[in-house]
Structure formats: structure tokens, C-alpha cells
Amino acid sequence: MASSAVQPTPTPPPPAPLPVLQAAGRTIFGGLLWGGVLLIVLALWLGYKTAEGRMPVLPWVVGVLGAAALALMLWHALRDSAARRDSPCLAAGRCCW
């Protein structure tokens, strides 16, 4: 007769400290800004380089990727600022999301 052994529920890891999460958010913001600007500059350069009558598909694709990176950067900044403004945990110095 097989008995079903009760597995103990694992305890969740403790939440990361707020300064660590804020530093990670600033790093993501800076990386998306840097990458978006570089992709748009690359798209402009590719557009000027391939302007000899060919269809400029690659510059448009790279430009759209750069615009998407900038849009994600704005979304991250606005979402983060709204969450920071509405958070009841900041007075306690910890993050609860």
C-alpha cells in the first residue's frame, strides 16, 4: 500500500530590497534609451547608404525596432513612476510588488 507523502510547501524567497530594485529599473531605462537611440541612428545611416534606388526595407525595420525600444523605455518610466507614486510600501522602505 503506497502512502502519499505530504511535501512541505517551499517558502518564497524574501523580496529584494528597494534600492536594488530601483537600481535595476534605472539600468533598464538607460539601456532601452541607449539602444533605441542607437537603432534609430543606425536606421538613418542605412537609409543614406542604400539610397541608390533600392527599396529601403532594412532601414525601416531597424527604425521600427528603435522606435519600439523607445516606446518600451517610456512605458517602463511611466509605469514605474505611477507604481512609485501609488505604493503604500515606500514609507516602510520596502517594495511589495
C-alpha positions in Angstrom: 0.0 0.0 0.0 1.6 3.2 -1.1 1.2 6.2 1.1 1.3 9.7 -0.4 3.9 11.7 1.3 3.0 15.3 2.1 5.5 17.6 0.5 6.2 20.7 2.6 5.4 23.9 0.8 8.6 25.8 -0.1 8.9 29.2 1.5 9.1 32.0 -1.0 12.4 33.9 -1.2 12.5 37.2 0.6 11.7 40.3 -1.6 14.6 42.2 -2.9 15.5 45.5 -1.1 14.0 48.6 -2.6 17.4 50.2 -3.6 18.3 47.1 -5.6 15.0 47.2 -7.5 15.4 50.9 -8.2 18.9 50.4 -9.5 17.7 47.7 -11.8 14.9 49.9 -13.0 17.3 52.7 -13.8 19.6 50.3 -15.7 16.7 49.0 -17.8 15.6 52.6 -18.5 19.1 53.6 -19.6 19.7 50.5 -21.7 16.4 51.0 -23.6 17.1 54.7 -24.2 20.7 53.9 -25.4 19.6 51.0 -27.6 16.6 52.9 -29.1 18.7 55.9 -30.0 21.5 53.8 -31.5 19.0 51.8 -33.6 17.4 55.0 -34.9 20.9 56.4 -35.8 21.7 53.0 -37.5 18.5 53.2 -39.4 19.3 56.7 -40.7 22.8 55.6 -41.7 21.4 52.6 -43.5 18.9 54.7 -45.3 21.5 57.1 -46.5 23.8 54.3 -47.5 21.2 52.3 -49.5 19.6 55.4 -51.2 20.6 54.3 -54.7 17.1 53.3 -55.9 16.7 50.2 -53.8 13.7 49.6 -51.6 14.8 50.7 -48.1 13.3 47.8 -46.2 16.1 47.2 -43.7 16.4 50.8 -42.6 12.6 50.8 -41.9 12.8 47.6 -39.9 15.7 48.9 -37.8 13.9 52.2 -37.3 10.8 50.5 -36.1 12.8 48.4 -33.7 14.4 51.6 -32.4 11.0 53.2 -32.0 9.8 50.1 -30.2 12.7 50.3 -27.8 12.0 54.0 -27.1 8.3 53.2 -26.6 9.2 50.4 -24.1 11.5 52.9 -22.3 8.6 55.4 -21.9 6.3 52.6 -20.8 8.8 51.5 -18.2 9.3 55.0 -16.9 5.6 55.9 -16.7 4.7 52.5 -15.2 7.5 52.8 -12.6 6.6 56.4 -11.6 2.9 55.5 -11.3 3.7 52.5 -9.2 6.1 54.5 -7.0 3.6 57.3 -6.5 0.8 54.9 -5.5 2.8 52.5 -3.4 1.9 52.2 0.3 5.1 50.4 0.9 7.6 53.2 0.3 7.0 54.7 3.7 8.2 51.4 5.2 11.3 51.4 2.9 10.4 48.1 1.2 8.9 47.0 -2.1 5.7 44.9 -2.1 5.2 44.3 -5.9 
